[in-house]
């Protein structure tokens, strides 16, 4: 599903903002044959033009562009992960996940690590518990999951607890602050970091993470990067509650400075965009004919617009999703 097709999907959802409480996705499309045809085109791959959407209708969450709350006296930003958004993320990406790709993507990222029941893994970026739980279930690894968002930690702990007891005992959930990480030196066989640099402090964060991995251990890092600042990127950063993404070269240089042997540096942007678009397309198909509360439909519109911004930045070359696989220095 291309950018144009995601744009058409958002356009169809956005156009339904005048719905009554009994609004249905299927009824909306059936009542508007032209809109239905365009939506079908978005799903079958025949769309080829631009969407014309720029996300300008999105609310500014009131952050300063570095992932920090607004100054004292300024309006406080809404929480990044309220319960309703967490529930919607589970519907889009799978229970326990807040990013596209779900279990398959996590297992793909972890594949080079060779995890087993004898492995300890430092996981930074816990999602809503899905990544930690699937790694413990699939490999039997001992997973120390860390995240800076309290709402995600709470959701992760609950999701892990709902799994089998043998799995739950292998997962711990704790906070993450790159300025004060509190990680044991050489405490883990390997590390998997998922958007762990979103609040900046690149040198401090990577230094703490690398120090926590045993000599010769493996390190997989998946991060968003941007080469040039710009108004669209800054607006997206405020919306997503994050610092401006680092440059890819900045991360690579820092990993090399810390003594890591970088084996893979991969641009995953194209697959990521496809996963985003597929998630929304699948959800809209599931909702055909369903009677949706107005608040839910509005939340779905807002979430689609949020992700559309990311896709548009990637399509324009202003944002990329990168993966690094590296070996920690030996003794």
PLY file of the C-alpha trace (Angstrom):
ply
format ascii 1.0
element vertex 331
property float x
property float y
property float z
element edge 330
property int vertex1
property int vertex2
end_header
0.00 0.00 0.00
1.60 3.28 -1.13
1.59 6.73 0.42
-1.20 7.78 -1.95
-3.28 4.80 -0.90
-2.80 5.49 2.82
-3.72 9.10 2.10
-6.95 7.97 0.48
-7.71 5.75 3.47
-7.24 8.69 5.85
-9.30 10.89 3.55
-12.18 8.42 3.72
-11.96 8.25 7.50
-11.58 12.00 7.88
-14.60 12.64 5.67
-16.71 10.65 8.14
-16.11 13.04 11.01
-19.68 14.26 10.67
-21.00 10.79 11.49
-23.77 10.12 13.97
-23.24 7.70 16.89
-24.53 4.91 14.65
-21.92 5.59 11.95
-20.56 2.48 10.29
-17.56 2.13 8.04
-19.53 -0.01 5.61
-22.54 2.29 5.69
-20.37 5.34 5.10
-18.88 3.77 1.99
-22.18 2.36 0.73
-23.82 5.79 0.99
-21.02 7.37 -1.02
-20.35 5.25 -4.12
-17.54 7.49 -5.36
-15.84 7.33 -1.97
-16.33 3.56 -1.90
-14.68 3.23 -5.30
-11.73 5.33 -4.22
-11.35 3.32 -1.00
-11.46 0.05 -2.96
-8.78 1.53 -5.22
-6.66 2.24 -2.15
-6.90 -1.43 -1.16
-6.41 -3.02 -4.58
-3.28 -1.10 -5.52
-4.71 0.96 -8.39
-4.29 4.34 -6.73
-1.46 6.29 -8.25
-1.89 9.95 -7.39
-1.06 11.88 -4.25
-3.40 12.19 -1.33
-3.05 15.91 -0.86
-2.96 15.38 2.91
-0.31 17.07 5.00
-1.50 16.36 8.53
-2.25 20.04 9.09
-5.39 19.14 11.05
-3.40 17.42 13.78
-3.23 18.99 17.21
0.10 20.21 18.53
0.76 18.21 21.73
2.63 21.15 23.31
6.08 19.67 23.51
9.29 21.56 22.80
10.56 19.34 19.98
12.96 17.47 22.25
10.44 15.16 23.88
10.12 17.33 26.98
6.99 18.75 28.55
6.14 22.37 27.87
7.59 25.10 30.12
5.92 25.83 33.48
2.73 27.81 32.97
2.28 26.53 29.44
-0.58 24.13 28.64
0.46 20.62 29.55
0.59 18.13 26.68
-1.83 15.23 26.68
-0.37 11.85 27.62
1.36 10.13 24.73
-0.18 6.73 25.51
-3.65 7.03 27.07
-5.57 3.81 27.55
-7.73 4.39 24.49
-4.71 4.79 22.22
-3.07 1.68 23.65
-6.22 -0.30 22.91
-6.32 1.03 19.36
-2.65 0.16 18.85
-3.40 -3.41 19.87
-6.14 -3.60 17.26
-3.86 -2.22 14.53
-0.58 -4.00 15.27
-1.48 -6.90 17.55
-2.04 -7.24 21.29
0.99 -5.99 23.20
2.47 -4.06 20.26
2.53 -0.33 19.53
4.54 -0.51 16.30
3.84 -2.22 12.95
5.14 -5.71 12.29
4.17 -7.27 15.62
5.75 -10.60 16.59
7.14 -11.36 13.13
9.16 -8.15 13.09
10.50 -8.65 16.61
11.59 -12.20 15.80
13.25 -10.99 12.61
15.19 -8.35 14.54
16.22 -10.83 17.22
17.24 -13.59 14.79
20.97 -12.66 14.67
21.24 -12.82 18.45
20.88 -16.60 18.68
18.78 -16.39 21.84
18.16 -19.47 24.00
17.09 -20.43 27.49
20.64 -19.65 28.60
20.54 -16.09 27.20
19.90 -12.85 29.02
18.60 -10.00 26.86
18.46 -6.28 27.55
15.38 -4.98 25.71
14.92 -1.20 25.51
11.57 -0.24 23.99
9.04 -2.54 25.59
5.97 -1.54 23.56
2.94 -2.79 25.44
4.68 -6.03 26.43
4.45 -7.87 23.13
8.18 -7.79 22.26
9.33 -9.09 25.64
6.68 -11.77 25.86
7.22 -13.13 22.35
11.00 -13.34 22.88
10.58 -15.20 26.15
7.96 -17.51 24.62
9.87 -18.25 21.44
13.40 -18.63 22.81
13.01 -19.04 26.57
15.39 -16.09 27.02
15.55 -14.03 30.20
14.36 -10.59 29.12
14.98 -7.38 31.08
12.58 -4.94 29.41
13.06 -1.19 29.91
11.01 1.79 28.74
10.77 5.48 29.55
6.98 5.69 29.22
5.14 4.76 32.44
1.94 3.87 30.59
3.79 1.45 28.33
5.55 -0.16 31.30
2.24 -0.69 33.07
0.67 -2.15 29.93
3.72 -4.36 29.37
3.69 -5.73 32.89
-0.01 -6.58 32.57
0.46 -8.20 29.15
3.35 -10.34 30.34
1.42 -11.38 33.44
-1.42 -12.65 31.26
0.94 -15.12 29.60
2.07 -18.48 30.88
3.71 -18.42 34.30
6.87 -20.00 32.90
7.16 -17.10 30.47
6.21 -14.34 32.91
8.95 -15.33 35.34
11.53 -14.78 32.61
10.52 -11.16 31.95
11.09 -8.10 34.12
9.84 -4.59 33.30
11.58 -1.42 34.51
12.14 2.22 33.58
14.65 3.65 31.15
16.50 6.96 31.56
19.62 7.36 29.40
21.00 9.93 31.86
20.67 7.48 34.75
20.21 4.00 33.24
21.04 1.95 36.33
22.14 -1.03 34.23
24.62 -3.62 35.49
27.95 -3.49 33.70
28.31 -6.57 31.49
25.00 -7.77 32.90
23.47 -9.15 29.68
24.52 -11.47 26.90
22.87 -9.33 24.21
20.83 -6.15 23.69
17.89 -5.27 21.45
17.09 -1.55 21.34
13.84 -0.39 19.71
13.57 3.40 19.42
15.60 3.73 22.59
17.19 7.02 21.47
13.92 8.91 21.02
14.71 11.41 23.78
18.22 12.28 22.61
21.36 11.94 24.73
22.82 9.67 22.06
26.30 9.34 23.54
25.04 8.71 27.08
22.40 6.21 25.98
24.65 4.19 23.67
27.48 4.25 26.19
25.25 2.82 28.90
23.75 0.20 26.59
27.08 -1.02 25.25
28.56 -1.17 28.75
25.66 -3.37 29.86
26.45 -6.07 27.26
28.98 -8.77 28.04
32.26 -8.75 26.06
31.67 -10.26 22.66
27.88 -9.98 23.02
25.62 -8.87 20.21
23.80 -5.60 19.86
20.80 -4.88 17.59
19.57 -1.32 17.34
16.52 -0.11 15.39
16.15 3.66 15.29
14.57 6.46 13.30
17.13 8.81 11.76
16.97 12.10 9.85
19.74 13.84 7.97
18.30 17.37 7.76
16.03 19.40 10.04
12.84 20.91 8.67
9.44 22.23 9.66
7.59 19.01 8.82
10.09 16.92 10.80
9.90 19.29 13.79
6.10 19.16 13.78
6.15 15.38 13.70
8.67 15.26 16.57
6.38 17.44 18.69
3.43 15.23 17.87
5.38 12.07 18.69
6.88 13.48 21.90
10.50 12.93 20.86
13.76 14.73 20.29
14.87 15.36 16.70
16.15 12.02 15.36
19.92 11.66 15.08
21.73 11.28 11.79
22.54 7.73 10.75
26.21 8.62 10.63
26.04 9.95 14.17
24.87 6.58 15.47
27.38 4.64 13.36
30.24 6.86 14.49
29.28 6.51 18.14
29.02 2.74 17.92
32.46 2.62 16.32
33.87 4.96 18.96
32.58 2.59 21.64
34.49 -0.24 20.00
31.62 -2.15 18.40
32.21 -4.15 15.25
29.31 -3.11 12.99
28.26 -6.06 10.84
25.01 -4.73 9.34
23.59 -1.27 8.68
20.21 -1.64 6.96
17.56 0.84 5.82
14.19 -0.69 6.76
12.05 2.28 5.71
10.31 0.64 2.76
9.16 -2.40 4.74
8.11 -0.18 7.65
5.91 1.94 5.40
4.29 -1.17 3.98
3.57 -2.50 7.47
1.95 0.79 8.49
-0.31 0.92 5.46
-1.23 -2.76 5.67
-2.22 -2.39 9.32
-4.69 0.40 8.61
-6.03 -1.24 5.47
-6.69 -4.47 7.36
-8.39 -2.65 10.22
-10.71 -0.74 7.93
-11.68 -3.96 6.17
-12.49 -5.52 9.57
-14.74 -2.57 10.38
-16.88 -2.81 7.26
-20.50 -2.82 8.43
-19.62 -2.32 12.09
-21.47 0.31 14.12
-18.74 2.49 15.61
-19.04 5.01 18.43
-18.15 8.49 17.24
-15.25 8.73 19.70
-13.71 5.52 18.40
-13.99 6.58 14.78
-12.43 9.95 15.60
-9.57 8.21 17.43
-8.96 6.00 14.41
-8.80 9.08 12.17
-6.31 10.76 14.50
-4.09 7.70 14.71
-4.12 7.26 10.94
-3.15 10.89 10.47
-0.33 10.52 12.99
1.15 7.59 11.07
0.52 9.27 7.74
2.88 12.03 8.80
5.61 9.46 9.38
5.01 7.82 6.02
5.05 11.17 4.20
8.38 12.08 5.81
9.83 8.73 4.76
8.50 9.09 1.24
10.14 12.52 1.01
13.46 11.15 2.30
13.34 13.23 5.47
13.07 10.25 7.83
14.39 6.70 7.73
14.16 3.60 9.91
17.58 1.97 10.29
18.83 -1.26 11.83
22.34 -1.90 13.10
23.74 -5.27 14.11
27.08 -5.09 15.90
29.38 -7.12 18.14
30.45 -5.72 21.48
34.20 -5.50 22.08
35.84 -8.62 23.48
37.82 -8.80 26.64
0 1
1 2
2 3
3 4
4 5
5 6
6 7
7 8
8 9
9 10
10 11
11 12
12 13
13 14
14 15
15 16
16 17
17 18
18 19
19 20
20 21
21 22
22 23
23 24
24 25
25 26
26 27
27 28
28 29
29 30
30 31
31 32
32 33
33 34
34 35
35 36
36 37
37 38
38 39
39 40
40 41
41 42
42 43
43 44
44 45
45 46
46 47
47 48
48 49
49 50
50 51
51 52
52 53
53 54
54 55
55 56
56 57
57 58
58 59
59 60
60 61
61 62
62 63
63 64
64 65
65 66
66 67
67 68
68 69
69 70
70 71
71 72
72 73
73 74
74 75
75 76
76 77
77 78
78 79
79 80
80 81
81 82
82 83
83 84
84 85
85 86
86 87
87 88
88 89
89 90
90 91
91 92
92 93
93 94
94 95
95 96
96 97
97 98
98 99
99 100
100 101
101 102
102 103
103 104
104 105
105 106
106 107
107 108
108 109
109 110
110 111
111 112
112 113
113 114
114 115
115 116
116 117
117 118
118 119
119 120
120 121
121 122
122 123
123 124
124 125
125 126
126 127
127 128
128 129
129 130
130 131
131 132
132 133
133 134
134 135
135 136
136 137
137 138
138 139
139 140
140 141
141 142
142 143
143 144
144 145
145 146
146 147
147 148
148 149
149 150
150 151
151 152
152 153
153 154
154 155
155 156
156 157
157 158
158 159
159 160
160 161
161 162
162 163
163 164
164 165
165 166
166 167
167 168
168 169
169 170
170 171
171 172
172 173
173 174
174 175
175 176
176 177
177 178
178 179
179 180
180 181
181 182
182 183
183 184
184 185
185 186
186 187
187 188
188 189
189 190
190 191
191 192
192 193
193 194
194 195
195 196
196 197
197 198
198 199
199 200
200 201
201 202
202 203
203 204
204 205
205 206
206 207
207 208
208 209
209 210
210 211
211 212
212 213
213 214
214 215
215 216
216 217
217 218
218 219
219 220
220 221
221 222
222 223
223 224
224 225
225 226
226 227
227 228
228 229
229 230
230 231
231 232
232 233
233 234
234 235
235 236
236 237
237 238
238 239
239 240
240 241
241 242
242 243
243 244
244 245
245 246
246 247
247 248
248 249
249 250
250 251
251 252
252 253
253 254
254 255
255 256
256 257
257 258
258 259
259 260
260 261
261 262
262 263
263 264
264 265
265 266
266 267
267 268
268 269
269 270
270 271
271 272
272 273
273 274
274 275
275 276
276 277
277 278
278 279
279 280
280 281
281 282
282 283
283 284
284 285
285 286
286 287
287 288
288 289
289 290
290 291
291 292
292 293
293 294
294 295
295 296
296 297
297 298
298 299
299 300
300 301
301 302
302 303
303 304
304 305
305 306
306 307
307 308
308 309
309 310
310 311
311 312
312 313
313 314
314 315
315 316
316 317
317 318
318 319
319 320
320 321
321 322
322 323
323 324
324 325
325 326
326 327
327 328
328 329
329 330
